[in-house]
Amino acid sequence: MPELLAPPAKNTFHTYGIWLYTEKSRAIKNLKKERNPSVHGDKHWDSSYLLMDYFTHNPLKKKSRILDVGCGWGPTSIYLANAGHTVTGLDVDDHVFAFLDVQAELNGVAIKTRQGAMASMKKADLANYDVIVGGDICFWDELADEWLAMLKRAASAGVKKLVLADPGRGPFLNLVDKCYDRWSCEMFTWYCFEPKRFTGSILVVNLDTKAD
């Protein structure tokens, strides 16, 4: 029988070893009165749970330096920081960081944040990371090209890997094709049961290995 864990606060839920606030929580309701996130940074997105499940079964090297693109409220960042990695959350909307910070505090982890688009990450910036991750962050057609451009800079800067999760939208599948043309890649249909059942796609790109 699994251990019954006492919630650290009302209206929280436990998933993959971390605690997150529900939208009914006082913490989230208060933040929504003060902040108005745009660009879809208004909730936890299901692809974050796919990433958590994938990394639970495929752990990264210890103390990896990770860039979480489109971090939003930070569930993936918090999970990875809780696993002992150094994480930076990148998002175009600086209003999301208050939601990330309050949930990071709930879990006793520290996460760096950076406001900006993918284009703002120059080669020198990307050299500070080993792995890039992202969930539900290739939903517009132009984002596939923005991802590809950043990944080219990342590969040149020495970043080793990309792990991207998505429900399987057209722009994401377009990016998958572009990555397979350049690097060694794997594509998985993945599912998770926490905190609910969800199925989507995981793309793993080895940026240090050319395509055959």
LINUR-V440342 format. One line per field, one symbol per residue. phi: phi as a letter, one per 30 degrees, with the letter a starting at -180 (. if undefined). A space follows every 10 residues. Layout:
# LINUR-V440342
phi = ???
This chain:
# LINUR-V440342
phi = .dddcdddad hbbcahibcb dddddddddd dddcbbdchi dcadcddddd deddddcbdd eehdcbccdi dhdiddeded dddjccbccc adcddddddd dddddecibc bdbbcldedd ddedddddbc bcbabhbbcc eddddddddd dddddddjdd acbbcadjde eddddedddd dcbdbbbbdb bbccdadaba cbcccddcbd dd
